[in-house]
Structures are given as C-alpha cells and as structure tokens.
Amino acid sequence: MYRLPSIIAFLCFAVVLSAQSPHGEAFEMNCAACHTSDSWEISSEMWTYDSPVSPVQLDEMALKIPADSIRFNHNETAFPLEGGHAATDCRLCHEALIFTETNSECIACHTDIHQMTVGSDCARCHTVDNWLVDDIATIHQDEGFPLLGMHAQISCDECHQSESGMQFNRLGNDCINCHMGDFLATTEPNHIEAGYSTDCIDCHDINAFDWSADNILHDFFPLEKGHDIGCTECHTTGVFATIPADCISCHQMDFEAAVNPDHQVLNFSTDCASCHTLDLDWMPAEYREHDDLYFPIYSGEHNGEWQECQECHPNPADYAVFTCTTCHERGETDGDHDGVGGYVYESNACLACHPTGSEDGVFNHNDTNFPLTGAHANVDCNSCHADGYEGTPTDCAACHADDYDQTTNPNHQQAGFSMDCALCHTADPGWSPANFTAHDDLYFPIYSGTHNNEWDSCTECHLDAGSGNYTTFSCIDCHEHNDPNELAGDHDDVNGYEYVSARCYECHPDGNE
C-alpha cells in the first residue's frame, strides 16, 4: 500500500517530463517503455529486437500501463539492428539524446579508409556482419569490368595501387589504362610500328593467363591444323595488319609447284579452299565441283571406286582426256550393248550415253530429234561427234559436204542442188534410191503421171547432165518418141508443130496427151 503513492508520483512525473523530454519534442513515447522508477538507466531486459512484450501489470492498482508503454523495438524503425549493429553500444551511434538527429548513413559512424574512392555507401561492398568483401566479382561485373582470366587471380592492389592499399580509384575499363607499359615494351611484334590498336582484347584473349601467341585471338582467320604455325611464317614483313586472307597470297609457290595434278596447266582455281582442307600436306583434297561441271565421282556409281585422278585421266598434262575403257573392259561392255545403235567401245561414246555413269536413264539417240535409222544406225559415233557430243549439228551437210561436192551423177554443185540431202535421199546406205520428188512440182512430173517409172537415170532426159547443165532436156530421144514421122503424123492437125523438145514441153507441160 505504501508503494502506490510512489508509483503514482512516478507516473505523474513521467507525464510532466514527456513534455520536457531530452529526446526532443518529436519523441512521442511513454518513458516507462524504457525507464523504471528506480533509475534513468535502462536495464537490458527493457530491450527487445524481435517483438514487443505484453504491457506491464500494476497489481496494486489492477491497472495496465497504456499500449504505448510497450518496450522499444529498434527493428520497427527504418534502421533495423542486424549483424554487427545488434551488439553495438547505443551511444556509439546515438551520441546525443535526440535520436531523430542520428545520421543513418554508414559514413556517419564508420571512418572512410577508402577516402571516397568508392563512394560513401559501404553497403555496395560490405555487409552488416563484417568488413570482409566476398563478392568482388559481382562488383566488378556491375562496374563493366568482369574479372576474367588472369584478372580473377591477382590481388586488388596489383591494379588499385596506393600508399595505404585501401584506395580504389577508378582506373577505367580500357585495357591500355593498366597495360600501356606492356604495349610500349612489346617488340615481337612491335605494336607501335605495326600500328596496333591499344584495345588489347582485339588480339588477346581476356580469359587467358598470359600474353603468349597461343592466346592470340585470330577468329577472323582461325589458326587451325596447317595454319597452327608461328606468326612470322605468314607475317614475314612484321606488318601484321596488311596480310590478305586469300589462300594464294601465301600459297602461290605451292600452287605453281603442284604437279599431281598440274594446277597451272589445268587452270585450277587459286582458291585453295575449293579443293583442300586445312589438313597438313594438303591432303585429303576433294574437287567436289567435278560432279557438277563434268562427271559425278563423289556421288552416284563412281563414288568410292577410284583413288587418284590418273585412274581416269591418264595424261596429267591434259585432263580433257579421260578413259572409261581402262576400268570397263570390252568383254564386260560389248555383250551388254547388243542392239544398241551406234554403240562403239570408246570412252567419249561411254560418256555420251552414260553422262552420270549410271545404267539408269541411259541416253537413247532415238529419243532425240535425230533418230538413228538406215545407214546412221551402224556408224561409229565419232564419225559425227568428232568434236564432242554437245552441240553436234543435225543438218546433212555438216557430215556430208564431201559427198555432196564429189557427186557427179548428177553433179550437185553444178546443178545447184540443195545441200539438204533429205530432199532426195533417205538414210539408206549408198545414197540409193534417191528421189528428187520436188522435180514434179518445180519442173516436170517424173514421179507421177505417164512418166512415172519410165526412166532410171537423170541423164536419160538431161543429156548434158555430165557437164552440169540440167537446164536442157530432151523429149525426142526416148524410145517412144524417136520416130519423127510418127510424131508428125500424130500432129497433122496441130498448127506450128515442130520436132523440138522445148515445143513438146510447151504443149505437154505435165507429160500427158
């Protein structure tokens, strides 16, 4: 009963003090939330960091301290006490009793040993648990300079040099900011004389651990297999930036010295990559264009059936010459070509009929616009295709001009005959029979009418045919008209009658009476 007045007095005193609080007018909290009536010192049991405790029960008065008298919880403020801050003496941060004036920035309590070289926000690198920095890689990544290769192995002060070792001034993200000395000192090759870029990663691999040639970036011209050689073997002048990337710029001598096959004689492309890989000694080599340009040797029936070019091209000085008969022997082919018109055991003929090297879709001359009939069926292919099979003309004179010129019965040249042999001749051997059927329409019916089958030779009517004169003709020298008296009697009533061939033709232009 005697404590009640003192408690009431304390409470009243606390109410009075709340208006004169040393913590400032903005601090609106019941003193009893932290202090007791025994002392202003705050007992540790009055603190909580996790959650508020229940209000204090005043048994004497059967009353509870109002709700705002619960214990103070720092974690409900804008600065929760975590890590090292949870065990720190309050007065190390709150030097004055007006708590709202306390600066919550790190730099307000912690001396900046980095001297503002990394800014004032300690939390960028440090945590509240300790001062150790365990995420340097992420920090550098965020700053645009990832720690790769050797950069991930070296200590911070090897790049960020200072007297204290704690200043981390920005160095810049360009390689040359740290490596100008390396750039200037390099002599193999001399970077200054060669005019190299000062951006080291143009040539050097940032993931590598040294500056050796093995780690030079040469992606624009991969150094693989045969190209995995010393720099000076290609860069003979020391001027590295001017070497062309085309094969022949380095391999002209190899091209000229190649004899199997002779690249110059065969006019091969100087683009080595069209046949060769980067393998050593230029092998294996594949002339894949051969399939499209000439004959399939990497596909179809002949794939895998040959080893060297000379197997089909026996003359290394002339690859236009080829042989099929070396592999395909006569005994093998003759029997398979029974009944094939124009068959001849000859390589060019093989290619003409088997352009893909296959039995399928074999060439058939009778499917063209020049079927092989009559004498043409047994002629050697080369007789017509002496200059190859492409573009062979189909007009008669292309093959038979000599026959035309040498014919005397009748003399075709003197007579001015057409060189289109088919107008008179068939494809039968010996040029016979020959029918100048146009004679009926152009001059006189000898294949129709009364004169059909009444003559055997042109010279029977054209007596001067031997001299090439077919403009003269005779009607009165045939067995039916060689009696002038008989003809005169038949023409008694014909005025102007004459025993002359030209007069016969005038009156009998179709040979009929």
KASULWO-V739950 format. One line per field, one symbol per residue. ss: DSSP state (h for helix, s for strand, l for the rest). A space follows every 50 residues. Layout:
# KASULWO-V739950
ss->???
This chain:
# KASULWO-V739950
ss->lhhhhhhhhhhhhhhhhhllllllllllllhhhllllllllllhhhlsll llllllssllllssllhhhlllshhhllllllhhhhhllhhhhlllllhh hllllhhhhllllllllllllhhhlllllllllllhhhhhhhllllllhh hhlllhhhhllllllllllllllllhhhhhhhhhhlsllslllllllllh hhlsllllllllhhhsllhhhlllhhhlllhhhhlllllhhhlllllhhh hhhhhhhlsllslllllllllhhhlslllhhhllslllhhhhhllllllh hhllllllhhhllllllllllllllllllhhhhlhhhlllllllllhhhh hhhlllllllllllhhhllllllhhhhhllhhhhllllllllllllhhhh hhhhhhlsllshhhhlllllhhhlslllhhhllslllhhhhhllllllhh hllllllhhhllllhhhllllllllllllllllhhhhhhhllllllllll hhhhhhhllllll
